Amino acid sequence: MALELRPNCECCDRNLPPDAEAYICSFECTWCPDCTTGVLNGVCPNCGGELVRRPVRPAGKLAANPASTVRVFKGEPCSPRAA
């Protein structure tokens, strides 16, 4: 099963095409670089897991394995879970 490659940041709703720099947790919650470092401090607010850079799917593989079109947007407040 391939990564979903979700199309937006769950915090600010910024578009994140398949070749964009994005960060995910082990559940594939998806965040832009600015929210990952500036708001979330590298921690997923949904599960408390580590956020790591999402791999880029080679363009030649996108036809057979397209990115998701399902947008997930949590909006405000977008902050890490209390420890």
C-alpha positions in Angstrom: 0.0 0.0 0.0 1.4 3.4 -1.0 1.4 6.6 1.0 -1.7 8.7 0.5 0.3 11.9 -0.2 -2.5 14.1 1.1 -2.9 17.4 -0.8 -2.8 19.9 2.0 -1.6 20.9 5.5 -4.1 19.9 8.2 -3.2 23.1 10.2 -3.2 25.9 7.6 -4.7 24.2 4.6 -1.7 25.1 2.4 -1.6 23.1 -0.9 1.0 20.4 -0.8 1.4 18.7 -4.2 3.1 15.4 -4.4 6.5 17.0 -5.0 6.3 19.6 -2.2 8.2 19.4 1.0 5.7 18.1 3.6 5.9 16.3 7.0 3.9 13.3 8.1 3.4 11.1 11.2 3.1 7.3 11.2 -0.7 7.8 10.5 0.0 10.0 7.5 -1.3 13.2 9.1 0.2 15.8 6.8 1.7 19.2 7.6 3.6 22.0 5.8 7.2 22.9 6.9 6.1 26.2 8.5 3.4 24.6 10.7 5.7 21.6 11.5 8.4 23.8 12.9 6.7 27.0 13.9 3.4 25.7 15.4 3.8 22.0 16.1 7.5 21.7 17.1 7.8 18.4 15.2 5.0 16.7 17.1 1.7 15.5 15.5 -1.2 17.1 17.4 -3.5 14.2 16.5 -1.4 11.3 17.9 1.6 12.8 19.6 4.0 11.1 17.2 7.1 12.4 15.5 6.8 14.3 12.3 9.2 13.3 9.5 9.7 14.5 6.0 7.3 12.9 3.5 9.1 11.1 0.7 8.6 12.4 -2.8 7.0 9.9 -5.2 8.8 9.8 -8.6 6.7 11.6 -11.2 6.7 8.4 -13.4 4.9 6.5 -10.6 2.1 9.0 -10.0 0.0 7.8 -12.9 -0.4 4.3 -11.5 -0.2 5.5 -7.9 -1.8 9.0 -7.7 -1.8 11.3 -4.7 -4.9 11.6 -2.6 -7.4 14.3 -3.4 -9.0 14.1 0.1 -8.3 17.3 2.0 -8.1 17.1 5.8 -8.2 20.5 7.6 -8.3 20.8 11.4 -7.8 24.6 11.5 -7.4 26.4 14.7 -6.3 25.7 17.3 -3.5 23.7 15.7 -1.2 23.0 18.6 0.5 19.8 19.9 -1.3 17.7 22.5 -0.5 18.4 26.1 2.3 16.2 27.3 
